[in-house]
Amino acid sequence: MSDYLTYIWRPVTGGRHAFPITATKTPAGLPVAAFCGAEADAAELHDRSEVDWIREDTCMNCWRRITAGWS
């Protein structure tokens, strides 16, 4: 993984949410929080298929929080 990557998008909890990159190192069974506040088990951040991506919409709350710093 790149040293510059600070977040990842994952289709969990009913949407495609952005999580801090550190969430990928959280052990399974522990909760991780997306930028919007949605929580998921850390295990859900792994092994997602293309179908999972297609079925879920991007969480606009995560998107707004991430893009707010790009101005």
Predicted model as a PDB file, atoms N, CA, C, CB and O in Angstrom, pLDDT in the B-factor column:
MODEL        1                                                                  
ATOM      1  N   MET A   1       0.829  -1.175   0.000  1.00 48.00           N  
ATOM      2  CA  MET A   1       0.000   0.000   0.000  1.00 48.00           C  
ATOM      3  C   MET A   1       0.879   1.246   0.000  1.00 48.00           C  
ATOM      4  CB  MET A   1      -0.946  -0.006   1.203  1.00 48.00           C  
ATOM      5  O   MET A   1       1.972   1.252   0.565  1.00 48.00           O  
ATOM      6  N   SER A   2       0.397   2.265  -0.623  1.00 50.00           N  
ATOM      7  CA  SER A   2       1.145   3.508  -0.723  1.00 50.00           C  
ATOM      8  C   SER A   2       1.254   4.195   0.638  1.00 50.00           C  
ATOM      9  CB  SER A   2       0.486   4.443  -1.736  1.00 50.00           C  
ATOM     10  O   SER A   2       0.345   4.116   1.464  1.00 50.00           O  
ATOM     11  N   ASP A   3       2.374   4.865   0.851  1.00 61.00           N  
ATOM     12  CA  ASP A   3       2.540   5.646   2.074  1.00 61.00           C  
ATOM     13  C   ASP A   3       1.655   6.886   2.056  1.00 61.00           C  
ATOM     14  CB  ASP A   3       4.006   6.048   2.257  1.00 61.00           C  
ATOM     15  O   ASP A   3       1.451   7.515   3.094  1.00 61.00           O  
ATOM     16  N   TYR A   4       1.130   7.243   0.892  1.00 76.00           N  
ATOM     17  CA  TYR A   4       0.338   8.452   0.745  1.00 76.00           C  
ATOM     18  C   TYR A   4      -1.163   8.207   0.875  1.00 76.00           C  
ATOM     19  CB  TYR A   4       0.630   9.084  -0.579  1.00 76.00           C  
ATOM     20  O   TYR A   4      -1.938   9.154   1.009  1.00 76.00           O  
ATOM     21  N   LEU A   5      -1.563   6.974   0.836  1.00 79.00           N  
ATOM     22  CA  LEU A   5      -2.976   6.640   0.935  1.00 79.00           C  
ATOM     23  C   LEU A   5      -3.436   6.857   2.370  1.00 79.00           C  
ATOM     24  CB  LEU A   5      -3.238   5.177   0.483  1.00 79.00           C  
ATOM     25  O   LEU A   5      -2.871   6.281   3.300  1.00 79.00           O  
ATOM     26  N   THR A   6      -4.459   7.686   2.553  1.00 89.00           N  
ATOM     27  CA  THR A   6      -4.931   7.978   3.908  1.00 89.00           C  
ATOM     28  C   THR A   6      -6.317   7.416   4.187  1.00 89.00           C  
ATOM     29  CB  THR A   6      -4.942   9.465   4.137  1.00 89.00           C  
ATOM     30  O   THR A   6      -6.744   7.369   5.340  1.00 89.00           O  
ATOM     31  N   TYR A   7      -7.028   6.987   3.138  1.00 92.00           N  
ATOM     32  CA  TYR A   7      -8.335   6.386   3.334  1.00 92.00           C  
ATOM     33  C   TYR A   7      -8.610   5.383   2.218  1.00 92.00           C  
ATOM     34  CB  TYR A   7      -9.435   7.468   3.382  1.00 92.00           C  
ATOM     35  O   TYR A   7      -7.965   5.398   1.170  1.00 92.00           O  
ATOM     36  N   ILE A   8      -9.588   4.510   2.474  1.00 92.00           N  
ATOM     37  CA  ILE A   8     -10.013   3.511   1.490  1.00 92.00           C  
ATOM     38  C   ILE A   8     -11.536   3.531   1.419  1.00 92.00           C  
ATOM     39  CB  ILE A   8      -9.483   2.076   1.860  1.00 92.00           C  
ATOM     40  O   ILE A   8     -12.204   3.880   2.392  1.00 92.00           O  
ATOM     41  N   TRP A   9     -12.072   3.162   0.282  1.00 93.00           N  
ATOM     42  CA  TRP A   9     -13.517   3.035   0.115  1.00 93.00           C  
ATOM     43  C   TRP A   9     -13.870   1.568   0.163  1.00 93.00           C  
ATOM     44  CB  TRP A   9     -14.000   3.682  -1.215  1.00 93.00           C  
ATOM     45  O   TRP A   9     -13.231   0.752  -0.502  1.00 93.00           O  
ATOM     46  N   ARG A  10     -14.889   1.219   0.949  1.00 94.00           N  
ATOM     47  CA  ARG A  10     -15.330  -0.166   1.038  1.00 94.00           C  
ATOM     48  C   ARG A  10     -16.855  -0.217   1.059  1.00 94.00           C  
ATOM     49  CB  ARG A  10     -14.742  -0.852   2.296  1.00 94.00           C  
ATOM     50  O   ARG A  10     -17.493   0.573   1.754  1.00 94.00           O  
ATOM     51  N   PRO A  11     -17.442  -1.143   0.300  1.00 94.00           N  
ATOM     52  CA  PRO A  11     -18.894  -1.287   0.301  1.00 94.00           C  
ATOM     53  C   PRO A  11     -19.358  -2.129   1.492  1.00 94.00           C  
ATOM     54  CB  PRO A  11     -19.368  -1.921  -1.016  1.00 94.00           C  
ATOM     55  O   PRO A  11     -19.417  -3.355   1.408  1.00 94.00           O  
ATOM     56  N   VAL A  12     -19.679  -1.474   2.575  1.00 91.00           N  
ATOM     57  CA  VAL A  12     -20.162  -2.142   3.790  1.00 91.00           C  
ATOM     58  C   VAL A  12     -21.285  -1.314   4.394  1.00 91.00           C  
ATOM     59  CB  VAL A  12     -19.008  -2.346   4.824  1.00 91.00           C  
ATOM     60  O   VAL A  12     -21.451  -0.143   4.050  1.00 91.00           O  
ATOM     61  N   THR A  13     -22.031  -1.897   5.265  1.00 78.00           N  
ATOM     62  CA  THR A  13     -23.101  -1.241   6.036  1.00 78.00           C  
ATOM     63  C   THR A  13     -24.092  -0.469   5.168  1.00 78.00           C  
ATOM     64  CB  THR A  13     -22.494  -0.300   7.047  1.00 78.00           C  
ATOM     65  O   THR A  13     -24.546   0.607   5.556  1.00 78.00           O  
ATOM     66  N   GLY A  14     -24.425  -1.001   4.012  1.00 85.00           N  
ATOM     67  CA  GLY A  14     -25.435  -0.361   3.184  1.00 85.00           C  
ATOM     68  C   GLY A  14     -24.953   0.832   2.386  1.00 85.00           C  
ATOM     69  O   GLY A  14     -25.737   1.741   2.113  1.00 85.00           O  
ATOM     70  N   GLY A  15     -23.708   0.854   2.011  1.00 92.00           N  
ATOM     71  CA  GLY A  15     -23.170   1.937   1.186  1.00 92.00           C  
ATOM     72  C   GLY A  15     -21.686   1.736   0.969  1.00 92.00           C  
ATOM     73  O   GLY A  15     -21.064   0.888   1.610  1.00 92.00           O  
ATOM     74  N   ARG A  16     -21.123   2.510   0.071  1.00 95.00           N  
ATOM     75  CA  ARG A  16     -19.675   2.484  -0.168  1.00 95.00           C  
ATOM     76  C   ARG A  16     -19.086   3.619   0.665  1.00 95.00           C  
ATOM     77  CB  ARG A  16     -19.317   2.639  -1.722  1.00 95.00           C  
ATOM     78  O   ARG A  16     -19.187   4.790   0.298  1.00 95.00           O  
ATOM     79  N   HIS A  17     -18.469   3.257   1.789  1.00 96.00           N  
ATOM     80  CA  HIS A  17     -17.983   4.229   2.769  1.00 96.00           C  
ATOM     81  C   HIS A  17     -16.463   4.379   2.719  1.00 96.00           C  
ATOM     82  CB  HIS A  17     -18.414   3.819   4.170  1.00 96.00           C  
ATOM     83  O   HIS A  17     -15.744   3.477   2.290  1.00 96.00           O  
ATOM     84  N   ALA A  18     -15.998   5.542   3.170  1.00 95.00           N  
ATOM     85  CA  ALA A  18     -14.562   5.807   3.271  1.00 95.00           C  
ATOM     86  C   ALA A  18     -14.120   5.564   4.715  1.00 95.00           C  
ATOM     87  CB  ALA A  18     -14.223   7.271   2.820  1.00 95.00           C  
ATOM     88  O   ALA A  18     -14.726   6.061   5.665  1.00 95.00           O  
ATOM     89  N   PHE A  19     -13.048   4.786   4.849  1.00 95.00           N  
ATOM     90  CA  PHE A  19     -12.478   4.470   6.160  1.00 95.00           C  
ATOM     91  C   PHE A  19     -11.028   4.928   6.197  1.00 95.00           C  
ATOM     92  CB  PHE A  19     -12.581   2.947   6.466  1.00 95.00           C  
ATOM     93  O   PHE A  19     -10.351   4.905   5.169  1.00 95.00           O  
ATOM     94  N   PRO A  20     -10.538   5.344   7.360  1.00 95.00           N  
ATOM     95  CA  PRO A  20      -9.116   5.653   7.472  1.00 95.00           C  
ATOM     96  C   PRO A  20      -8.296   4.415   7.111  1.00 95.00           C  
ATOM     97  CB  PRO A  20      -8.767   6.145   8.903  1.00 95.00           C  
ATOM     98  O   PRO A  20      -8.699   3.294   7.424  1.00 95.00           O  
ATOM     99  N   ILE A  21      -7.172   4.606   6.469  1.00 93.00           N  
ATOM    100  CA  ILE A  21      -6.338   3.479   6.040  1.00 93.00           C  
ATOM    101  C   ILE A  21      -5.923   2.628   7.243  1.00 93.00           C  
ATOM    102  CB  ILE A  21      -5.086   3.987   5.286  1.00 93.00           C  
ATOM    103  O   ILE A  21      -5.697   1.427   7.092  1.00 93.00           O  
ATOM    104  N   THR A  22      -5.822   3.211   8.402  1.00 93.00           N  
ATOM    105  CA  THR A  22      -5.442   2.451   9.599  1.00 93.00           C  
ATOM    106  C   THR A  22      -6.483   1.387   9.952  1.00 93.00           C  
ATOM    107  CB  THR A  22      -5.249   3.398  10.783  1.00 93.00           C  
ATOM    108  O   THR A  22      -6.171   0.423  10.651  1.00 93.00           O  
ATOM    109  N   ALA A  23      -7.710   1.558   9.476  1.00 94.00           N  
ATOM    110  CA  ALA A  23      -8.768   0.569   9.755  1.00 94.00           C  
ATOM    111  C   ALA A  23      -8.435  -0.785   9.141  1.00 94.00           C  
ATOM    112  CB  ALA A  23     -10.122   1.064   9.219  1.00 94.00           C  
ATOM    113  O   ALA A  23      -8.919  -1.806   9.627  1.00 94.00           O  
ATOM    114  N   THR A  24      -7.623  -0.823   8.088  1.00 91.00           N  
ATOM    115  CA  THR A  24      -7.283  -2.094   7.446  1.00 91.00           C  
ATOM    116  C   THR A  24      -6.395  -2.959   8.332  1.00 91.00           C  
ATOM    117  CB  THR A  24      -6.590  -1.841   6.116  1.00 91.00           C  
ATOM    118  O   THR A  24      -6.274  -4.162   8.098  1.00 91.00           O  
ATOM    119  N   LYS A  25      -5.781  -2.370   9.334  1.00 93.00           N  
ATOM    120  CA  LYS A  25      -4.920  -3.119  10.248  1.00 93.00           C  
ATOM    121  C   LYS A  25      -5.643  -3.502  11.544  1.00 93.00           C  
ATOM    122  CB  LYS A  25      -3.679  -2.302  10.574  1.00 93.00           C  
ATOM    123  O   LYS A  25      -5.054  -4.140  12.416  1.00 93.00           O  
ATOM    124  N   THR A  26      -6.895  -3.120  11.668  1.00 95.00           N  
ATOM    125  CA  THR A  26      -7.687  -3.445  12.851  1.00 95.00           C  
ATOM    126  C   THR A  26      -8.077  -4.920  12.796  1.00 95.00           C  
ATOM    127  CB  THR A  26      -8.955  -2.538  12.946  1.00 95.00           C  
ATOM    128  O   THR A  26      -8.547  -5.394  11.762  1.00 95.00           O  
ATOM    129  N   PRO A  27      -7.889  -5.646  13.886  1.00 95.00           N  
ATOM    130  CA  PRO A  27      -8.237  -7.074  13.897  1.00 95.00           C  
ATOM    131  C   PRO A  27      -9.736  -7.315  13.681  1.00 95.00           C  
ATOM    132  CB  PRO A  27      -7.805  -7.701  15.219  1.00 95.00           C  
ATOM    133  O   PRO A  27     -10.578  -6.525  14.109  1.00 95.00           O  
ATOM    134  N   ALA A  28     -10.037  -8.412  13.015  1.00 93.00           N  
ATOM    135  CA  ALA A  28     -11.437  -8.821  12.812  1.00 93.00           C  
ATOM    136  C   ALA A  28     -12.123  -8.937  14.161  1.00 93.00           C  
ATOM    137  CB  ALA A  28     -11.525 -10.171  12.037  1.00 93.00           C  
ATOM    138  O   ALA A  28     -11.517  -9.348  15.150  1.00 93.00           O  
ATOM    139  N   GLY A  29     -13.376  -8.575  14.186  1.00 95.00           N  
ATOM    140  CA  GLY A  29     -14.141  -8.621  15.425  1.00 95.00           C  
ATOM    141  C   GLY A  29     -14.211  -7.289  16.137  1.00 95.00           C  
ATOM    142  O   GLY A  29     -15.021  -7.111  17.047  1.00 95.00           O  
ATOM    143  N   LEU A  30     -13.366  -6.344  15.730  1.00 96.00           N  
ATOM    144  CA  LEU A  30     -13.396  -5.010  16.330  1.00 96.00           C  
ATOM    145  C   LEU A  30     -14.072  -4.034  15.381  1.00 96.00           C  
ATOM    146  CB  LEU A  30     -11.970  -4.528  16.675  1.00 96.00           C  
ATOM    147  O   LEU A  30     -13.949  -4.170  14.164  1.00 96.00           O  
ATOM    148  N   PRO A  31     -14.787  -3.050  15.923  1.00 96.00           N  
ATOM    149  CA  PRO A  31     -15.468  -2.090  15.055  1.00 96.00           C  
ATOM    150  C   PRO A  31     -14.505  -1.049  14.498  1.00 96.00           C  
ATOM    151  CB  PRO A  31     -16.592  -1.400  15.815  1.00 96.00           C  
ATOM    152  O   PRO A  31     -13.542  -0.652  15.154  1.00 96.00           O  
ATOM    153  N   VAL A  32     -14.787  -0.618  13.275  1.00 96.00           N  
ATOM    154  CA  VAL A  32     -14.072   0.498  12.656  1.00 96.00           C  
ATOM    155  C   VAL A  32     -15.129   1.493  12.196  1.00 96.00           C  
ATOM    156  CB  VAL A  32     -13.155   0.020  11.452  1.00 96.00           C  
ATOM    157  O   VAL A  32     -16.235   1.103  11.822  1.00 96.00           O  
ATOM    158  N   ALA A  33     -14.789   2.776  12.222  1.00 96.00           N  
ATOM    159  CA  ALA A  33     -15.746   3.820  11.865  1.00 96.00           C  
ATOM    160  C   ALA A  33     -15.350   4.491  10.558  1.00 96.00           C  
ATOM    161  CB  ALA A  33     -15.848   4.860  12.984  1.00 96.00           C  
ATOM    162  O   ALA A  33     -14.187   4.832  10.342  1.00 96.00           O  
ATOM    163  N   ALA A  34     -16.341   4.673   9.694  1.00 96.00           N  
ATOM    164  CA  ALA A  34     -16.149   5.409   8.448  1.00 96.00           C  
ATOM    165  C   ALA A  34     -16.135   6.899   8.772  1.00 96.00           C  
ATOM    166  CB  ALA A  34     -17.269   5.069   7.403  1.00 96.00           C  
ATOM    167  O   ALA A  34     -16.465   7.301   9.888  1.00 96.00           O  
ATOM    168  N   PHE A  35     -15.754   7.708   7.802  1.00 95.00           N  
ATOM    169  CA  PHE A  35     -15.713   9.151   8.012  1.00 95.00           C  
ATOM    170  C   PHE A  35     -17.077   9.733   8.355  1.00 95.00           C  
ATOM    171  CB  PHE A  35     -15.171   9.832   6.786  1.00 95.00           C  
ATOM    172  O   PHE A  35     -17.158  10.768   9.018  1.00 95.00           O  
ATOM    173  N   CYS A  36     -18.151   9.079   7.912  1.00 95.00           N  
ATOM    174  CA  CYS A  36     -19.502   9.557   8.206  1.00 95.00           C  
ATOM    175  C   CYS A  36     -20.000   9.094   9.567  1.00 95.00           C  
ATOM    176  CB  CYS A  36     -20.458   9.093   7.134  1.00 95.00           C  
ATOM    177  O   CYS A  36     -21.038   9.559  10.038  1.00 95.00           O  
ATOM    178  N   GLY A  37     -19.267   8.180  10.205  1.00 95.00           N  
ATOM    179  CA  GLY A  37     -19.678   7.653  11.503  1.00 95.00           C  
ATOM    180  C   GLY A  37     -20.254   6.252  11.444  1.00 95.00           C  
ATOM    181  O   GLY A  37     -20.451   5.628  12.487  1.00 95.00           O  
ATOM    182  N   ALA A  38     -20.533   5.734  10.239  1.00 95.00           N  
ATOM    183  CA  ALA A  38     -21.033   4.367  10.117  1.00 95.00           C  
ATOM    184  C   ALA A  38     -19.977   3.397  10.640  1.00 95.00           C  
ATOM    185  CB  ALA A  38     -21.403   4.038   8.640  1.00 95.00           C  
ATOM    186  O   ALA A  38     -18.785   3.583  10.397  1.00 95.00           O  
ATOM    187  N   GLU A  39     -20.412   2.371  11.354  1.00 95.00           N  
ATOM    188  CA  GLU A  39     -19.471   1.395  11.898  1.00 95.00           C  
ATOM    189  C   GLU A  39     -19.657   0.041  11.232  1.00 95.00           C  
ATOM    190  CB  GLU A  39     -19.643   1.266  13.415  1.00 95.00           C  
ATOM    191  O   GLU A  39     -20.760  -0.332  10.833  1.00 95.00           O  
ATOM    192  N   ALA A  40     -18.550  -0.682  11.124  1.00 94.00           N  
ATOM    193  CA  ALA A  40     -18.559  -2.031  10.561  1.00 94.00           C  
ATOM    194  C   ALA A  40     -17.494  -2.843  11.281  1.00 94.00           C  
ATOM    195  CB  ALA A  40     -18.308  -2.013   9.011  1.00 94.00           C  
ATOM    196  O   ALA A  40     -16.553  -2.284  11.845  1.00 94.00           O  
ATOM    197  N   ASP A  41     -17.642  -4.148  11.261  1.00 95.00           N  
ATOM    198  CA  ASP A  41     -16.604  -5.033  11.779  1.00 95.00           C  
ATOM    199  C   ASP A  41     -15.389  -4.903  10.844  1.00 95.00           C  
ATOM    200  CB  ASP A  41     -17.114  -6.539  11.874  1.00 95.00           C  
ATOM    201  O   ASP A  41     -15.551  -4.866   9.624  1.00 95.00           O  
ATOM    202  N   ALA A  42     -14.217  -4.837  11.392  1.00 95.00           N  
ATOM    203  CA  ALA A  42     -13.002  -4.684  10.582  1.00 95.00           C  
ATOM    204  C   ALA A  42     -12.879  -5.771   9.524  1.00 95.00           C  
ATOM    205  CB  ALA A  42     -11.771  -4.700  11.475  1.00 95.00           C  
ATOM    206  O   ALA A  42     -12.302  -5.536   8.462  1.00 95.00           O  
ATOM    207  N   ALA A  43     -13.412  -6.955   9.798  1.00 93.00           N  
ATOM    208  CA  ALA A  43     -13.353  -8.053   8.832  1.00 93.00           C  
ATOM    209  C   ALA A  43     -14.091  -7.709   7.543  1.00 93.00           C  
ATOM    210  CB  ALA A  43     -13.939  -9.324   9.440  1.00 93.00           C  
ATOM    211  O   ALA A  43     -13.751  -8.230   6.481  1.00 93.00           O  
ATOM    212  N   GLU A  44     -15.097  -6.837   7.620  1.00 92.00           N  
ATOM    213  CA  GLU A  44     -15.878  -6.475   6.443  1.00 92.00           C  
ATOM    214  C   GLU A  44     -15.101  -5.607   5.445  1.00 92.00           C  
ATOM    215  CB  GLU A  44     -17.127  -5.751   6.873  1.00 92.00           C  
ATOM    216  O   GLU A  44     -15.554  -5.417   4.317  1.00 92.00           O  
ATOM    217  N   LEU A  45     -13.949  -5.084   5.842  1.00 91.00           N  
ATOM    218  CA  LEU A  45     -13.173  -4.237   4.938  1.00 91.00           C  
ATOM    219  C   LEU A  45     -12.387  -5.047   3.923  1.00 91.00           C  
ATOM    220  CB  LEU A  45     -12.229  -3.362   5.728  1.00 91.00           C  
ATOM    221  O   LEU A  45     -11.821  -4.490   2.983  1.00 91.00           O  
ATOM    222  N   HIS A  46     -12.351  -6.354   4.108  1.00 87.00           N  
ATOM    223  CA  HIS A  46     -11.555  -7.224   3.239  1.00 87.00           C  
ATOM    224  C   HIS A  46     -12.456  -8.106   2.387  1.00 87.00           C  
ATOM    225  CB  HIS A  46     -10.601  -8.093   4.071  1.00 87.00           C  
ATOM    226  O   HIS A  46     -13.626  -8.321   2.703  1.00 87.00           O  
ATOM    227  N   ASP A  47     -11.894  -8.599   1.324  1.00 80.00           N  
ATOM    228  CA  ASP A  47     -12.567  -9.592   0.477  1.00 80.00           C  
ATOM    229  C   ASP A  47     -13.902  -9.125  -0.087  1.00 80.00           C  
ATOM    230  CB  ASP A  47     -12.785 -10.847   1.256  1.00 80.00           C  
ATOM    231  O   ASP A  47     -14.886  -9.862  -0.032  1.00 80.00           O  
ATOM    232  N   ARG A  48     -13.949  -7.942  -0.614  1.00 84.00           N  
ATOM    233  CA  ARG A  48     -15.150  -7.438  -1.274  1.00 84.00           C  
ATOM    234  C   ARG A  48     -15.038  -7.703  -2.770  1.00 84.00           C  
ATOM    235  CB  ARG A  48     -15.352  -5.919  -0.992  1.00 84.00           C  
ATOM    236  O   ARG A  48     -13.959  -7.587  -3.351  1.00 84.00           O  
ATOM    237  N   SER A  49     -16.154  -8.057  -3.386  1.00 84.00           N  
ATOM    238  CA  SER A  49     -16.153  -8.371  -4.810  1.00 84.00           C  
ATOM    239  C   SER A  49     -16.577  -7.154  -5.636  1.00 84.00           C  
ATOM    240  CB  SER A  49     -17.084  -9.558  -5.095  1.00 84.00           C  
ATOM    241  O   SER A  49     -17.037  -6.149  -5.094  1.00 84.00           O  
ATOM    242  N   GLU A  50     -16.416  -7.264  -6.946  1.00 85.00           N  
ATOM    243  CA  GLU A  50     -16.870  -6.202  -7.838  1.00 85.00           C  
ATOM    244  C   GLU A  50     -18.379  -6.041  -7.752  1.00 85.00           C  
ATOM    245  CB  GLU A  50     -16.448  -6.493  -9.281  1.00 85.00           C  
ATOM    246  O   GLU A  50     -18.893  -4.931  -7.885  1.00 85.00           O  
ATOM    247  N   VAL A  51     -19.082  -7.123  -7.536  1.00 88.00           N  
ATOM    248  CA  VAL A  51     -20.538  -7.054  -7.410  1.00 88.00           C  
ATOM    249  C   VAL A  51     -20.912  -6.213  -6.192  1.00 88.00           C  
ATOM    250  CB  VAL A  51     -21.149  -8.476  -7.298  1.00 88.00           C  
ATOM    251  O   VAL A  51     -21.868  -5.439  -6.249  1.00 88.00           O  
ATOM    252  N   ASP A  52     -20.175  -6.354  -5.099  1.00 86.00           N  
ATOM    253  CA  ASP A  52     -20.429  -5.538  -3.911  1.00 86.00           C  
ATOM    254  C   ASP A  52     -20.300  -4.054  -4.258  1.00 86.00           C  
ATOM    255  CB  ASP A  52     -19.450  -5.914  -2.768  1.00 86.00           C  
ATOM    256  O   ASP A  52     -21.106  -3.237  -3.813  1.00 86.00           O  
ATOM    257  N   TRP A  53     -19.292  -3.712  -5.048  1.00 84.00           N  
ATOM    258  CA  TRP A  53     -19.071  -2.313  -5.437  1.00 84.00           C  
ATOM    259  C   TRP A  53     -20.218  -1.798  -6.285  1.00 84.00           C  
ATOM    260  CB  TRP A  53     -17.751  -2.165  -6.200  1.00 84.00           C  
ATOM    261  O   TRP A  53     -20.669  -0.667  -6.105  1.00 84.00           O  
ATOM    262  N   ILE A  54     -20.690  -2.617  -7.202  1.00 87.00           N  
ATOM    263  CA  ILE A  54     -21.749  -2.195  -8.118  1.00 87.00           C  
ATOM    264  C   ILE A  54     -23.064  -1.990  -7.383  1.00 87.00           C  
ATOM    265  CB  ILE A  54     -21.930  -3.220  -9.232  1.00 87.00           C  
ATOM    266  O   ILE A  54     -23.819  -1.071  -7.703  1.00 87.00           O  
ATOM    267  N   ARG A  55     -23.341  -2.829  -6.413  1.00 90.00           N  
ATOM    268  CA  ARG A  55     -24.623  -2.769  -5.691  1.00 90.00           C  
ATOM    269  C   ARG A  55     -24.738  -1.585  -4.745  1.00 90.00           C  
ATOM    270  CB  ARG A  55     -24.823  -4.034  -4.913  1.00 90.00           C  
ATOM    271  O   ARG A  55     -25.846  -1.139  -4.449  1.00 90.00           O  
ATOM    272  N   GLU A  56     -23.628  -1.075  -4.272  1.00 92.00           N  
ATOM    273  CA  GLU A  56     -23.670  -0.022  -3.256  1.00 92.00           C  
ATOM    274  C   GLU A  56     -23.389   1.357  -3.843  1.00 92.00           C  
ATOM    275  CB  GLU A  56     -22.669  -0.321  -2.154  1.00 92.00           C  
ATOM    276  O   GLU A  56     -22.538   1.512  -4.718  1.00 92.00           O  
ATOM    277  N   ASP A  57     -24.110   2.344  -3.352  1.00 93.00           N  
ATOM    278  CA  ASP A  57     -23.867   3.728  -3.742  1.00 93.00           C  
ATOM    279  C   ASP A  57     -22.807   4.339  -2.826  1.00 93.00           C  
ATOM    280  CB  ASP A  57     -25.179   4.553  -3.690  1.00 93.00           C  
ATOM    281  O   ASP A  57     -22.623   3.906  -1.689  1.00 93.00           O  
ATOM    282  N   THR A  58     -22.128   5.336  -3.338  1.00 95.00           N  
ATOM    283  CA  THR A  58     -21.142   6.060  -2.534  1.00 95.00           C  
ATOM    284  C   THR A  58     -21.859   6.836  -1.440  1.00 95.00           C  
ATOM    285  CB  THR A  58     -20.294   7.017  -3.417  1.00 95.00           C  
ATOM    286  O   THR A  58     -22.864   7.499  -1.692  1.00 95.00           O  
ATOM    287  N   CYS A  59     -21.342   6.748  -0.244  1.00 96.00           N  
ATOM    288  CA  CYS A  59     -21.875   7.503   0.888  1.00 96.00           C  
ATOM    289  C   CYS A  59     -21.495   8.975   0.683  1.00 96.00           C  
ATOM    290  CB  CYS A  59     -21.322   6.949   2.266  1.00 96.00           C  
ATOM    291  O   CYS A  59     -20.319   9.335   0.721  1.00 96.00           O  
ATOM    292  N   MET A  60     -22.495   9.802   0.469  1.00 96.00           N  
ATOM    293  CA  MET A  60     -22.218  11.211   0.198  1.00 96.00           C  
ATOM    294  C   MET A  60     -21.726  11.947   1.443  1.00 96.00           C  
ATOM    295  CB  MET A  60     -23.465  11.892  -0.343  1.00 96.00           C  
ATOM    296  O   MET A  60     -21.039  12.961   1.321  1.00 96.00           O  
ATOM    297  N   ASN A  61     -22.063  11.459   2.635  1.00 95.00           N  
ATOM    298  CA  ASN A  61     -21.521  12.083   3.850  1.00 95.00           C  
ATOM    299  C   ASN A  61     -20.013  11.858   3.934  1.00 95.00           C  
ATOM    300  CB  ASN A  61     -22.218  11.520   5.114  1.00 95.00           C  
ATOM    301  O   ASN A  61     -19.266  12.775   4.276  1.00 95.00           O  
ATOM    302  N   CYS A  62     -19.562  10.640   3.624  1.00 95.00           N  
ATOM    303  CA  CYS A  62     -18.114  10.374   3.587  1.00 95.00           C  
ATOM    304  C   CYS A  62     -17.460  11.255   2.521  1.00 95.00           C  
ATOM    305  CB  CYS A  62     -17.830   8.862   3.296  1.00 95.00           C  
ATOM    306  O   CYS A  62     -16.425  11.879   2.759  1.00 95.00           O  
ATOM    307  N   TRP A  63     -18.085  11.291   1.346  1.00 94.00           N  
ATOM    308  CA  TRP A  63     -17.534  12.070   0.230  1.00 94.00           C  
ATOM    309  C   TRP A  63     -17.369  13.545   0.608  1.00 94.00           C  
ATOM    310  CB  TRP A  63     -18.440  11.943  -1.008  1.00 94.00           C  
ATOM    311  O   TRP A  63     -16.324  14.141   0.345  1.00 94.00           O  
ATOM    312  N   ARG A  64     -18.386  14.126   1.218  1.00 94.00           N  
ATOM    313  CA  ARG A  64     -18.311  15.535   1.610  1.00 94.00           C  
ATOM    314  C   ARG A  64     -17.205  15.782   2.635  1.00 94.00           C  
ATOM    315  CB  ARG A  64     -19.652  15.995   2.175  1.00 94.00           C  
ATOM    316  O   ARG A  64     -16.496  16.785   2.559  1.00 94.00           O  
ATOM    317  N   ARG A  65     -17.061  14.872   3.587  1.00 92.00           N  
ATOM    318  CA  ARG A  65     -16.032  15.069   4.615  1.00 92.00           C  
ATOM    319  C   ARG A  65     -14.620  14.978   4.023  1.00 92.00           C  
ATOM    320  CB  ARG A  65     -16.197  14.028   5.736  1.00 92.00           C  
ATOM    321  O   ARG A  65     -13.725  15.727   4.415  1.00 92.00           O  
ATOM    322  N   ILE A  66     -14.434  14.063   3.086  1.00 90.00           N  
ATOM    323  CA  ILE A  66     -13.109  13.910   2.470  1.00 90.00           C  
ATOM    324  C   ILE A  66     -12.795  15.071   1.537  1.00 90.00           C  
ATOM    325  CB  ILE A  66     -13.026  12.587   1.701  1.00 90.00           C  
ATOM    326  O   ILE A  66     -11.688  15.610   1.568  1.00 90.00           O  
ATOM    327  N   THR A  67     -13.756  15.459   0.709  1.00 89.00           N  
ATOM    328  CA  THR A  67     -13.486  16.507  -0.273  1.00 89.00           C  
ATOM    329  C   THR A  67     -13.454  17.897   0.333  1.00 89.00           C  
ATOM    330  CB  THR A  67     -14.516  16.465  -1.359  1.00 89.00           C  
ATOM    331  O   THR A  67     -12.959  18.825  -0.307  1.00 89.00           O  
ATOM    332  N   ALA A  68     -13.958  18.073   1.531  1.00 86.00           N  
ATOM    333  CA  ALA A  68     -13.942  19.389   2.173  1.00 86.00           C  
ATOM    334  C   ALA A  68     -12.522  19.915   2.336  1.00 86.00           C  
ATOM    335  CB  ALA A  68     -14.630  19.322   3.534  1.00 86.00           C  
ATOM    336  O   ALA A  68     -12.313  21.128   2.331  1.00 86.00           O  
ATOM    337  N   GLY A  69     -11.561  19.042   2.477  1.00 69.00           N  
ATOM    338  CA  GLY A  69     -10.172  19.460   2.647  1.00 69.00           C  
ATOM    339  C   GLY A  69      -9.409  19.662   1.349  1.00 69.00           C  
ATOM    340  O   GLY A  69      -8.228  20.008   1.381  1.00 69.00           O  
ATOM    341  N   TRP A  70     -10.056  19.452   0.203  1.00 61.00           N  
ATOM    342  CA  TRP A  70      -9.358  19.551  -1.088  1.00 61.00           C  
ATOM    343  C   TRP A  70      -9.442  20.921  -1.733  1.00 61.00           C  
ATOM    344  CB  TRP A  70      -9.910  18.542  -2.034  1.00 61.00           C  
ATOM    345  O   TRP A  70      -8.867  21.113  -2.804  1.00 61.00           O  
ATOM    346  N   SER A  71     -10.121  21.870  -1.141  1.00 51.00           N  
ATOM    347  CA  SER A  71     -10.308  23.181  -1.779  1.00 51.00           C  
ATOM    348  C   SER A  71      -9.019  23.946  -1.897  1.00 51.00           C  
ATOM    349  CB  SER A  71     -11.305  24.005  -1.010  1.00 51.00           C  
ATOM    350  O   SER A  71      -9.010  25.065  -2.411  1.00 51.00           O  
TER     351      SER A  71                                                      
ENDMDL                                                                          
END                                                                             
